[in-house]
Amino acid sequence: MKFPARHFAARFAAKEAVAKTFGTGIGAELGWTDIEILRHGNGEPYVMLHGEGKKTAARLGITRVLVSLSHADHYATAHAVAECEPESDLGRGTRFDSTGSAP
């Protein structure tokens, strides 16, 4: 790894992004060590949840979390999207029709 700090910063940002998708932040329901950012063989990042993170995801009906990481010389960013069961509390948010418009 040529510039490890950039990669660590992007993974830290990804953990923050995951915590925000849960709506809990980092705390009692989701800790830093409950979120692991790993890579598939092709380099695609993915999330593995442990402990309270796994329990909180189940309680919220979250079935999958997708992440995207990026970094430059001095900045790192990440985005996370939580997929959930339609009948879960998170699934009751704004719905969009096939044109991308909210009712």
WOFENNOR-V441522 format. One record per residue. PSI is psi as a letter, one per 20 degrees, with the letter a starting at -180 (999 if undefined). Layout:
# WOFENNOR-V441522
psi->PSI
psi->PSI
This chain:
# WOFENNOR-V441522
psi->o
psi->g
psi->m
psi->h
psi->h
psi->g
psi->g
psi->g
psi->g
psi->h
psi->h
psi->g
psi->h
psi->g
psi->g
psi->g
psi->g
psi->g
psi->h
psi->h
psi->h
psi->i
psi->j
psi->h
psi->a
psi->p
psi->b
psi->h
psi->i
psi->o
psi->r
psi->h
psi->i
psi->i
psi->p
psi->p
psi->o
psi->r
psi->p
psi->r
psi->h
psi->j
psi->i
psi->p
psi->q
psi->r
psi->p
psi->p
psi->q
psi->r
psi->c
psi->h
psi->g
psi->g
psi->g
psi->g
psi->g
psi->g
psi->h
psi->i
psi->j
psi->p
psi->h
psi->q
psi->p
psi->q
psi->q
psi->p
psi->q
psi->q
psi->q
psi->a
psi->g
psi->j
psi->q
psi->q
psi->q
psi->q
psi->q
psi->q
psi->p
psi->p
psi->p
psi->r
psi->p
psi->h
psi->j
psi->r
psi->g
psi->h
psi->i
psi->j
psi->a
psi->p
psi->q
psi->q
psi->a
psi->i
psi->i
psi->j
psi->q
psi->q
psi->999
